[in-house]
Amino acid sequence: TEPLNLNPSRRPRRQDWNGELCENGSFYFATKDLINKGLLQGGKVAYFEMPPENSVDIDVDIDWPVAEQRVLRFGYFGKDNLGKLHLLLCNVSGCLTDGQVYLSSTGEEMYSFNTRDLTTINMLKNEKIEVILISSSDDLISDAFAEKLYEKTGCKVKHLKEDKQVELERLLKEKRLKWKNVAFMGNDVPDVECLNLAGLSAVPCDVPIVVLNAAKYQCQRAAGHGALKEFVEHLMKKGAMFQEEPGLIPGQGAKPSF
């Protein structure tokens, strides 16, 4: 062998250099004859170039931030099966609100939410991304609060009465969408299957461990305190809102502006 970029008289400029391969593991396939000769390899030797999202070695503490960014960008199990985002599904209780119900002296139910989350919903709608707010039979919200959310966001609250996954898959079929085009934010055990199926999914920071393990992203913020806004910011980092549709010429699709 001879060096390709260490000869001072012939060393290429950095912008002209295609880079080099660094070994971080090996597979040895040997014949019986080679093993009998005490050899680990012989004959033709080839290399397999790993995708960049899988090429991080964690040896010392400073490797963790790099690995964390790879997970945020490509997903924990490699690149996520993510299409262009068309629909965001979000639980009202436990995601948009903190799940608390306050009672006034007159018995009136009151809820709290973060105005930044509502602003985020309106931003998504401006980018032609549909937002559906979900209320289940186990955690119904008052009609007055549902009307107030519609007034603030223009999003009607969909009340689910049956199995959540079954009803949502029926909804996606009606809209001719696949799970990879859906972002889902849940917070409880009935959400686990939907969290697994969605192209991107998230949970607030204060959810049961079984729910957390099913999500592709864990928000640092709690429910009702900006968790939805944080999730949408994560979607933007992943590029889910800006991917070209199949069949479009790159650069010719609609480009959102902020």
CYANA upper distance limits for C-alpha pairs under 8 A (distance plus 0.5 A):
  3 PRO  CA      7 ASN  CA      7.58
  4 LEU  CA     11 ARG  CA      8.07
  5 ASN  CA     10 ARG  CA      7.88
  5 ASN  CA     11 ARG  CA      5.42
  5 ASN  CA     12 PRO  CA      7.02
  6 LEU  CA     11 ARG  CA      6.62
  7 ASN  CA     11 ARG  CA      5.91
 12 PRO  CA     16 ASP  CA      6.65
 12 PRO  CA     17 TRP  CA      6.72
 13 ARG  CA     17 TRP  CA      6.84
 21 LEU  CA     49 GLU  CA      8.27
 24 ASN  CA     55 SER  CA      8.37
 24 ASN  CA     57 ASP  CA      8.24
 28 TYR  CA     40 LEU  CA      7.19
 28 TYR  CA     41 GLN  CA      6.93
 29 PHE  CA     40 LEU  CA      8.40
 29 PHE  CA     41 GLN  CA      7.45
 30 ALA  CA     34 LEU  CA      6.64
 30 ALA  CA     35 ILE  CA      7.15
 30 ALA  CA     40 LEU  CA      6.91
 30 ALA  CA     41 GLN  CA      6.32
 30 ALA  CA     42 GLY  CA      7.83
 31 THR  CA     35 ILE  CA      6.95
 32 LYS  CA     36 ASN  CA      6.69
 33 ASP  CA     37 LYS  CA      6.84
 34 LEU  CA     38 GLY  CA      6.95
 34 LEU  CA     39 LEU  CA      5.73
 34 LEU  CA     40 LEU  CA      7.41
 34 LEU  CA     41 GLN  CA      7.52
 34 LEU  CA     42 GLY  CA      7.54
 35 ILE  CA     39 LEU  CA      5.89
 35 ILE  CA     40 LEU  CA      7.03
 50 MET  CA     54 ASN  CA      7.05
 50 MET  CA     55 SER  CA      6.84
 51 PRO  CA     55 SER  CA      7.11
 52 PRO  CA     56 VAL  CA      8.31
 53 GLU  CA     70 ARG  CA      6.31
 53 GLU  CA     71 VAL  CA      8.36
 53 GLU  CA     74 PHE  CA      6.86
 53 GLU  CA     78 GLY  CA      7.17
 53 GLU  CA     79 LYS  CA      8.10
 54 ASN  CA     78 GLY  CA      7.58
 56 VAL  CA     63 ASP  CA      8.37
 56 VAL  CA     66 VAL  CA      8.06
 56 VAL  CA     67 ALA  CA      6.82
 57 ASP  CA     63 ASP  CA      7.67
 58 ILE  CA     63 ASP  CA      5.76
 58 ILE  CA     64 TRP  CA      7.06
 58 ILE  CA     67 ALA  CA      7.96
 59 ASP  CA     63 ASP  CA      7.13
 60 VAL  CA     64 TRP  CA      8.17
 62 ILE  CA     66 VAL  CA      8.17
 63 ASP  CA     67 ALA  CA      6.84
 64 TRP  CA     68 GLU  CA      6.50
 65 PRO  CA     69 GLN  CA      6.76
 66 VAL  CA     70 ARG  CA      6.90
 67 ALA  CA     71 VAL  CA      6.82
 68 GLU  CA     72 LEU  CA      6.78
 69 GLN  CA     73 ARG  CA      6.57
 70 ARG  CA     74 PHE  CA      6.24
 70 ARG  CA     75 GLY  CA      7.80
 71 VAL  CA     75 GLY  CA      5.09
 71 VAL  CA     76 TYR  CA      5.51
 71 VAL  CA     78 GLY  CA      8.19
 72 LEU  CA     76 TYR  CA      8.18
 72 LEU  CA    217 TYR  CA      8.48
 72 LEU  CA    238 LYS  CA      8.20
 73 ARG  CA     79 LYS  CA      8.38
 73 ARG  CA    237 LYS  CA      7.89
 73 ARG  CA    238 LYS  CA      6.37
 74 PHE  CA     78 GLY  CA      6.01
 74 PHE  CA     79 LYS  CA      4.76
 74 PHE  CA     80 ASP  CA      6.64
 74 PHE  CA    238 LYS  CA      8.42
 75 GLY  CA     79 LYS  CA      5.89
 75 GLY  CA     80 ASP  CA      6.02
 75 GLY  CA    216 LYS  CA      7.59
 76 TYR  CA    216 LYS  CA      8.02
 80 ASP  CA    199 GLY  CA      7.55
 80 ASP  CA    200 LEU  CA      8.30
 81 ASN  CA    180 LYS  CA      6.72
 81 ASN  CA    199 GLY  CA      6.46
 82 LEU  CA    180 LYS  CA      5.45
 82 LEU  CA    181 ASN  CA      7.13
 82 LEU  CA    199 GLY  CA      5.31
 82 LEU  CA    200 LEU  CA      7.46
 82 LEU  CA    240 ALA  CA      7.60
 83 GLY  CA    180 LYS  CA      5.73
 83 GLY  CA    181 ASN  CA      5.47
 83 GLY  CA    199 GLY  CA      7.53
 83 GLY  CA    240 ALA  CA      7.28
 83 GLY  CA    243 GLN  CA      7.73
 84 LYS  CA    180 LYS  CA      8.34
 84 LYS  CA    181 ASN  CA      6.03
 84 LYS  CA    240 ALA  CA      5.91
 84 LYS  CA    241 MET  CA      6.45
 84 LYS  CA    242 PHE  CA      7.34
 84 LYS  CA    243 GLN  CA      5.72
 84 LYS  CA    244 GLU  CA      7.45
 84 LYS  CA    245 GLU  CA      7.16
 85 LEU  CA    129 ILE  CA      7.51
 85 LEU  CA    180 LYS  CA      8.40
 85 LEU  CA    181 ASN  CA      5.22
 85 LEU  CA    182 VAL  CA      6.37
 85 LEU  CA    183 ALA  CA      7.52
 85 LEU  CA    240 ALA  CA      6.03
 85 LEU  CA    241 MET  CA      5.80
 86 HIS  CA    128 LYS  CA      8.12
 86 HIS  CA    129 ILE  CA      5.52
 86 HIS  CA    130 GLU  CA      6.76
 86 HIS  CA    181 ASN  CA      6.12
 86 HIS  CA    182 VAL  CA      6.76
 87 LEU  CA    129 ILE  CA      6.12
 87 LEU  CA    130 GLU  CA      5.29
 87 LEU  CA    131 VAL  CA      6.34
 87 LEU  CA    132 ILE  CA      8.10
 87 LEU  CA    181 ASN  CA      7.20
 87 LEU  CA    182 VAL  CA      5.48
 87 LEU  CA    183 ALA  CA      6.85
 88 LEU  CA    129 ILE  CA      7.78
 88 LEU  CA    130 GLU  CA      6.76
 88 LEU  CA    131 VAL  CA      5.29
 88 LEU  CA    132 ILE  CA      6.81
 88 LEU  CA    182 VAL  CA      6.34
 88 LEU  CA    183 ALA  CA      5.25
 88 LEU  CA    184 PHE  CA      6.36
 88 LEU  CA    185 MET  CA      8.42
 89 LEU  CA    131 VAL  CA      6.57
 89 LEU  CA    132 ILE  CA      5.58
 89 LEU  CA    133 LEU  CA      6.53
 89 LEU  CA    134 ILE  CA      7.49
 89 LEU  CA    182 VAL  CA      7.89
 89 LEU  CA    183 ALA  CA      6.73
 89 LEU  CA    184 PHE  CA      5.28
 89 LEU  CA    185 MET  CA      6.75
 90 CYS  CA     95 CYS  CA      7.41
 90 CYS  CA     96 LEU  CA      7.88
 90 CYS  CA    131 VAL  CA      8.25
 90 CYS  CA    132 ILE  CA      7.03
 90 CYS  CA    133 LEU  CA      5.58
 90 CYS  CA    134 ILE  CA      6.36
 90 CYS  CA    184 PHE  CA      6.42
 90 CYS  CA    185 MET  CA      5.25
 90 CYS  CA    186 GLY  CA      6.88
 91 ASN  CA     95 CYS  CA      6.01
 91 ASN  CA     96 LEU  CA      7.07
 91 ASN  CA    133 LEU  CA      6.31
 91 ASN  CA    134 ILE  CA      5.12
 91 ASN  CA    135 SER  CA      6.64
 91 ASN  CA    185 MET  CA      6.95
 91 ASN  CA    186 GLY  CA      6.22
 91 ASN  CA    187 ASN  CA      8.02
 92 VAL  CA     96 LEU  CA      5.28
 92 VAL  CA     97 THR  CA      6.53
 92 VAL  CA    133 LEU  CA      6.47
 92 VAL  CA    134 ILE  CA      6.22
 92 VAL  CA    135 SER  CA      6.48
 93 SER  CA     97 THR  CA      5.66
 93 SER  CA     98 ASP  CA      7.02
 93 SER  CA     99 GLY  CA      5.37
 93 SER  CA    135 SER  CA      7.57
 93 SER  CA    139 ASP  CA      7.46
 93 SER  CA    141 ILE  CA      8.07
 94 GLY  CA     98 ASP  CA      5.49
 94 GLY  CA     99 GLY  CA      5.14
 94 GLY  CA    186 GLY  CA      8.18
 94 GLY  CA    187 ASN  CA      6.44
 94 GLY  CA    223 ALA  CA      6.08
 94 GLY  CA    224 GLY  CA      7.77
 95 CYS  CA     99 GLY  CA      8.28
 95 CYS  CA    185 MET  CA      7.57
 95 CYS  CA    186 GLY  CA      7.11
 95 CYS  CA    187 ASN  CA      7.03
 95 CYS  CA    203 VAL  CA      8.03
 95 CYS  CA    204 PRO  CA      7.07
 95 CYS  CA    223 ALA  CA      5.07
 95 CYS  CA    224 GLY  CA      6.57
 95 CYS  CA    227 ALA  CA      7.54
 95 CYS  CA    228 LEU  CA      7.48
 96 LEU  CA    113 PHE  CA      6.79
 96 LEU  CA    114 ASN  CA      8.13
 96 LEU  CA    117 ASP  CA      7.71
 96 LEU  CA    223 ALA  CA      6.61
 96 LEU  CA    224 GLY  CA      5.51
 96 LEU  CA    227 ALA  CA      8.17
 96 LEU  CA    228 LEU  CA      7.18
 97 THR  CA    111 TYR  CA      7.62
 97 THR  CA    112 SER  CA      6.54
 97 THR  CA    113 PHE  CA      5.53
 97 THR  CA    114 ASN  CA      8.19
 97 THR  CA    223 ALA  CA      6.26
 97 THR  CA    224 GLY  CA      4.45
 97 THR  CA    225 HIS  CA      8.23
 98 ASP  CA    112 SER  CA      7.84
 98 ASP  CA    113 PHE  CA      7.92
 98 ASP  CA    222 ALA  CA      7.93
 98 ASP  CA    223 ALA  CA      5.20
 98 ASP  CA    224 GLY  CA      4.98
 98 ASP  CA    225 HIS  CA      7.99
 99 GLY  CA    223 ALA  CA      8.26
 99 GLY  CA    224 GLY  CA      8.45
100 GLN  CA    111 TYR  CA      7.22
100 GLN  CA    112 SER  CA      8.32
101 VAL  CA    109 GLU  CA      6.87
101 VAL  CA    110 MET  CA      6.37
101 VAL  CA    111 TYR  CA      6.04
102 TYR  CA    109 GLU  CA      6.14
102 TYR  CA    110 MET  CA      5.35
102 TYR  CA    111 TYR  CA      6.76
103 LEU  CA    107 GLY  CA      5.91
103 LEU  CA    108 GLU  CA      5.94
103 LEU  CA    109 GLU  CA      5.32
103 LEU  CA    110 MET  CA      6.61
104 SER  CA    108 GLU  CA      5.63
104 SER  CA    109 GLU  CA      7.13
104 SER  CA    110 MET  CA      7.89
109 GLU  CA    142 SER  CA      8.06
110 MET  CA    145 PHE  CA      8.37
111 TYR  CA    145 PHE  CA      8.09
112 SER  CA    224 GLY  CA      7.58
113 PHE  CA    117 ASP  CA      8.22
113 PHE  CA    224 GLY  CA      5.50
113 PHE  CA    225 HIS  CA      7.55
114 ASN  CA    118 LEU  CA      7.46
114 ASN  CA    224 GLY  CA      6.15
114 ASN  CA    225 HIS  CA      6.04
114 ASN  CA    226 GLY  CA      6.49
115 THR  CA    119 THR  CA      6.77
116 ARG  CA    120 THR  CA      6.67
116 ARG  CA    226 GLY  CA      6.91
116 ARG  CA    229 LYS  CA      7.10
117 ASP  CA    121 ILE  CA      6.93
117 ASP  CA    226 GLY  CA      6.20
117 ASP  CA    227 ALA  CA      8.05
117 ASP  CA    228 LEU  CA      6.12
117 ASP  CA    229 LYS  CA      5.59
118 LEU  CA    122 ASN  CA      6.97
118 LEU  CA    152 LYS  CA      7.75
118 LEU  CA    153 THR  CA      6.91
119 THR  CA    123 MET  CA      6.75
120 THR  CA    124 LEU  CA      6.81
120 THR  CA    228 LEU  CA      8.21
120 THR  CA    229 LYS  CA      6.30
120 THR  CA    232 VAL  CA      7.90
121 ILE  CA    125 LYS  CA      6.87
121 ILE  CA    131 VAL  CA      7.39
121 ILE  CA    153 THR  CA      7.18
122 ASN  CA    126 ASN  CA      6.74
122 ASN  CA    153 THR  CA      6.53
123 MET  CA    127 GLU  CA      7.04
124 LEU  CA    128 LYS  CA      7.11
124 LEU  CA    129 ILE  CA      5.78
124 LEU  CA    130 GLU  CA      7.71
124 LEU  CA    131 VAL  CA      7.96
125 LYS  CA    129 ILE  CA      5.58
125 LYS  CA    130 GLU  CA      6.38
125 LYS  CA    131 VAL  CA      7.48
127 GLU  CA    256 PRO  CA      7.01
131 VAL  CA    155 CYS  CA      7.14
132 ILE  CA    155 CYS  CA      6.76
132 ILE  CA    156 LYS  CA      7.34
132 ILE  CA    157 VAL  CA      7.19
132 ILE  CA    158 LYS  CA      7.46
133 LEU  CA    155 CYS  CA      7.34
133 LEU  CA    156 LYS  CA      7.23
133 LEU  CA    157 VAL  CA      5.35
133 LEU  CA    158 LYS  CA      6.58
134 ILE  CA    157 VAL  CA      6.14
134 ILE  CA    158 LYS  CA      5.48
134 ILE  CA    159 HIS  CA      6.57
134 ILE  CA    160 LEU  CA      7.63
135 SER  CA    139 ASP  CA      7.04
135 SER  CA    140 LEU  CA      6.18
135 SER  CA    141 ILE  CA      7.31
135 SER  CA    157 VAL  CA      7.16
135 SER  CA    158 LYS  CA      6.58
135 SER  CA    159 HIS  CA      5.27
135 SER  CA    160 LEU  CA      6.66
136 SER  CA    140 LEU  CA      6.28
136 SER  CA    159 HIS  CA      6.12
136 SER  CA    160 LEU  CA      5.26
136 SER  CA    161 LYS  CA      6.77
136 SER  CA    164 LYS  CA      8.26
137 SER  CA    159 HIS  CA      7.64
137 SER  CA    160 LEU  CA      6.69
137 SER  CA    161 LYS  CA      5.80
137 SER  CA    162 GLU  CA      8.38
140 LEU  CA    159 HIS  CA      8.17
141 ILE  CA    145 PHE  CA      7.24
141 ILE  CA    146 ALA  CA      7.42
142 SER  CA    146 ALA  CA      6.87
143 ASP  CA    147 GLU  CA      6.63
144 ALA  CA    148 LYS  CA      6.74
145 PHE  CA    149 LEU  CA      6.71
146 ALA  CA    150 TYR  CA      6.80
146 ALA  CA    156 LYS  CA      7.69
146 ALA  CA    157 VAL  CA      6.49
147 GLU  CA    151 GLU  CA      6.67
147 GLU  CA    156 LYS  CA      8.25
148 LYS  CA    152 LYS  CA      6.71
149 LEU  CA    153 THR  CA      6.37
149 LEU  CA    154 GLY  CA      7.80
149 LEU  CA    155 CYS  CA      7.41
149 LEU  CA    156 LYS  CA      7.97
149 LEU  CA    157 VAL  CA      8.36
150 TYR  CA    154 GLY  CA      4.99
150 TYR  CA    155 CYS  CA      5.38
150 TYR  CA    156 LYS  CA      5.85
150 TYR  CA    157 VAL  CA      7.99
160 LEU  CA    164 LYS  CA      7.05
160 LEU  CA    167 GLU  CA      7.52
162 GLU  CA    166 VAL  CA      7.95
162 GLU  CA    167 GLU  CA      7.17
163 ASP  CA    167 GLU  CA      6.77
164 LYS  CA    168 LEU  CA      6.57
164 LYS  CA    190 PRO  CA      7.41
164 LYS  CA    191 ASP  CA      7.79
165 GLN  CA    169 GLU  CA      6.51
165 GLN  CA    191 ASP  CA      8.27
165 GLN  CA    193 GLU  CA      7.25
165 GLN  CA    194 CYS  CA      6.51
166 VAL  CA    170 ARG  CA      6.75
167 GLU  CA    171 LEU  CA      6.78
168 LEU  CA    172 LEU  CA      6.68
169 GLU  CA    173 LYS  CA      6.64
170 ARG  CA    174 GLU  CA      6.87
171 LEU  CA    175 LYS  CA      6.88
172 LEU  CA    176 ARG  CA      6.33
172 LEU  CA    177 LEU  CA      5.56
172 LEU  CA    178 LYS  CA      7.06
172 LEU  CA    179 TRP  CA      8.22
173 LYS  CA    177 LEU  CA      6.73
173 LYS  CA    178 LYS  CA      8.30
177 LEU  CA    181 ASN  CA      7.07
177 LEU  CA    182 VAL  CA      8.37
178 LYS  CA    182 VAL  CA      7.57
179 TRP  CA    197 LEU  CA      6.55
179 TRP  CA    198 ALA  CA      5.33
179 TRP  CA    199 GLY  CA      6.26
180 LYS  CA    197 LEU  CA      8.19
180 LYS  CA    198 ALA  CA      6.24
180 LYS  CA    199 GLY  CA      4.36
180 LYS  CA    200 LEU  CA      7.95
181 ASN  CA    198 ALA  CA      8.09
181 ASN  CA    199 GLY  CA      6.54
182 VAL  CA    198 ALA  CA      6.08
182 VAL  CA    199 GLY  CA      6.16
182 VAL  CA    200 LEU  CA      7.36
183 ALA  CA    198 ALA  CA      6.34
183 ALA  CA    199 GLY  CA      6.54
183 ALA  CA    200 LEU  CA      5.36
183 ALA  CA    201 SER  CA      6.03
184 PHE  CA    194 CYS  CA      7.70
184 PHE  CA    195 LEU  CA      6.86
184 PHE  CA    198 ALA  CA      6.57
184 PHE  CA    200 LEU  CA      7.04
184 PHE  CA    201 SER  CA      5.20
184 PHE  CA    202 ALA  CA      7.06
185 MET  CA    195 LEU  CA      7.83
185 MET  CA    201 SER  CA      6.11
185 MET  CA    202 ALA  CA      5.43
185 MET  CA    203 VAL  CA      6.21
185 MET  CA    228 LEU  CA      8.31
186 GLY  CA    191 ASP  CA      6.12
186 GLY  CA    192 VAL  CA      8.44
186 GLY  CA    195 LEU  CA      7.49
186 GLY  CA    201 SER  CA      8.28
186 GLY  CA    202 ALA  CA      7.18
186 GLY  CA    203 VAL  CA      6.00
186 GLY  CA    204 PRO  CA      8.44
187 ASN  CA    191 ASP  CA      7.17
187 ASN  CA    203 VAL  CA      6.07
187 ASN  CA    204 PRO  CA      7.28
187 ASN  CA    207 VAL  CA      6.26
187 ASN  CA    208 PRO  CA      8.35
187 ASN  CA    211 VAL  CA      7.17
188 ASP  CA    192 VAL  CA      7.74
188 ASP  CA    207 VAL  CA      7.36
188 ASP  CA    208 PRO  CA      7.56
188 ASP  CA    211 VAL  CA      6.62
189 VAL  CA    208 PRO  CA      8.30
189 VAL  CA    210 VAL  CA      7.65
189 VAL  CA    211 VAL  CA      6.36
191 ASP  CA    195 LEU  CA      6.56
191 ASP  CA    211 VAL  CA      7.85
192 VAL  CA    196 ASN  CA      6.82
192 VAL  CA    210 VAL  CA      8.24
192 VAL  CA    211 VAL  CA      6.20
192 VAL  CA    214 ALA  CA      6.29
192 VAL  CA    215 ALA  CA      8.25
193 GLU  CA    197 LEU  CA      6.74
193 GLU  CA    214 ALA  CA      8.22
194 CYS  CA    198 ALA  CA      6.49
195 LEU  CA    200 LEU  CA      8.30
195 LEU  CA    201 SER  CA      5.82
195 LEU  CA    202 ALA  CA      7.76
195 LEU  CA    214 ALA  CA      6.31
195 LEU  CA    215 ALA  CA      5.86
195 LEU  CA    216 LYS  CA      8.09
196 ASN  CA    201 SER  CA      8.01
196 ASN  CA    214 ALA  CA      6.06
196 ASN  CA    215 ALA  CA      7.01
196 ASN  CA    216 LYS  CA      8.33
200 LEU  CA    216 LYS  CA      6.76
200 LEU  CA    217 TYR  CA      8.28
200 LEU  CA    235 LEU  CA      8.30
201 SER  CA    215 ALA  CA      5.90
201 SER  CA    216 LYS  CA      5.78
201 SER  CA    217 TYR  CA      6.71
202 ALA  CA    215 ALA  CA      5.72
202 ALA  CA    216 LYS  CA      6.40
202 ALA  CA    217 TYR  CA      5.10
202 ALA  CA    218 GLN  CA      6.06
202 ALA  CA    219 CYS  CA      7.32
202 ALA  CA    231 PHE  CA      7.11
203 VAL  CA    207 VAL  CA      7.49
203 VAL  CA    211 VAL  CA      8.20
203 VAL  CA    212 LEU  CA      7.10
203 VAL  CA    215 ALA  CA      6.91
203 VAL  CA    217 TYR  CA      7.23
203 VAL  CA    218 GLN  CA      5.77
203 VAL  CA    219 CYS  CA      6.58
203 VAL  CA    227 ALA  CA      8.47
204 PRO  CA    218 GLN  CA      6.65
204 PRO  CA    219 CYS  CA      5.46
204 PRO  CA    220 GLN  CA      7.41
204 PRO  CA    221 ARG  CA      6.67
204 PRO  CA    222 ALA  CA      5.58
204 PRO  CA    223 ALA  CA      5.86
204 PRO  CA    227 ALA  CA      6.27
205 CYS  CA    218 GLN  CA      6.61
205 CYS  CA    219 CYS  CA      5.86
205 CYS  CA    220 GLN  CA      5.90
205 CYS  CA    221 ARG  CA      6.36
205 CYS  CA    222 ALA  CA      5.70
205 CYS  CA    223 ALA  CA      7.96
206 ASP  CA    222 ALA  CA      6.57
206 ASP  CA    223 ALA  CA      7.92
207 VAL  CA    211 VAL  CA      6.96
207 VAL  CA    212 LEU  CA      6.86
208 PRO  CA    212 LEU  CA      6.81
209 ILE  CA    213 ASN  CA      6.62
210 VAL  CA    214 ALA  CA      7.20
211 VAL  CA    215 ALA  CA      7.17
212 LEU  CA    218 GLN  CA      7.39
217 TYR  CA    231 PHE  CA      8.38
219 CYS  CA    227 ALA  CA      6.45
219 CYS  CA    230 GLU  CA      7.06
219 CYS  CA    231 PHE  CA      7.12
220 GLN  CA    227 ALA  CA      7.80
221 ARG  CA    225 HIS  CA      6.76
221 ARG  CA    226 GLY  CA      6.62
221 ARG  CA    227 ALA  CA      5.38
221 ARG  CA    230 GLU  CA      7.90
222 ALA  CA    226 GLY  CA      7.52
222 ALA  CA    227 ALA  CA      6.19
223 ALA  CA    227 ALA  CA      6.08
223 ALA  CA    228 LEU  CA      8.30
226 GLY  CA    230 GLU  CA      6.80
227 ALA  CA    231 PHE  CA      6.75
228 LEU  CA    232 VAL  CA      6.82
229 LYS  CA    233 GLU  CA      6.76
230 GLU  CA    234 HIS  CA      6.80
231 PHE  CA    235 LEU  CA      6.83
232 VAL  CA    236 MET  CA      6.82
233 GLU  CA    237 LYS  CA      6.88
234 HIS  CA    238 LYS  CA      6.76
235 LEU  CA    239 GLY  CA      6.76
235 LEU  CA    240 ALA  CA      6.06
235 LEU  CA    241 MET  CA      7.38
236 MET  CA    240 ALA  CA      6.70
236 MET  CA    241 MET  CA      6.71
236 MET  CA    242 PHE  CA      8.38
239 GLY  CA    243 GLN  CA      6.80
242 PHE  CA    255 LYS  CA      7.33
242 PHE  CA    256 PRO  CA      7.77
244 GLU  CA    248 LEU  CA      6.90
244 GLU  CA    250 PRO  CA      7.22
244 GLU  CA    251 GLY  CA      8.47
244 GLU  CA    253 GLY  CA      6.54
245 GLU  CA    253 GLY  CA      8.05
248 LEU  CA    252 GLN  CA      7.13
248 LEU  CA    253 GLY  CA      6.91
249 ILE  CA    253 GLY  CA      7.68
